[in-house]
Amino acid sequence: MNKANASVADVVLVLKAPKLEGDKLTFDVQLLEGDLANADGPATVFIDIVNLPLARRTSRRSAWYAGAQ
């Protein structure tokens, strides 16, 4: 989001190399689509699980995702 005019923009990026320092979590990013030039406000992160290996999708996790709909 942009604080100045409260606009919302969609960007697609890859989060890499997570770093946790105290309570601050930061990432290196690879921008795939969109523009981060005026991004200075809050953000929402959606994690795509489509390409995760099938072995990582447990029945417990599947039930949790099904319940979230």
Secondary structure, DSSP 4 states (H G I P E B T S, - for coil): -BTTTTB----EEEEEEEEEETTEEEEEEEEEES--TT--S--------TTS-GGG--HHHHHHHHHH-
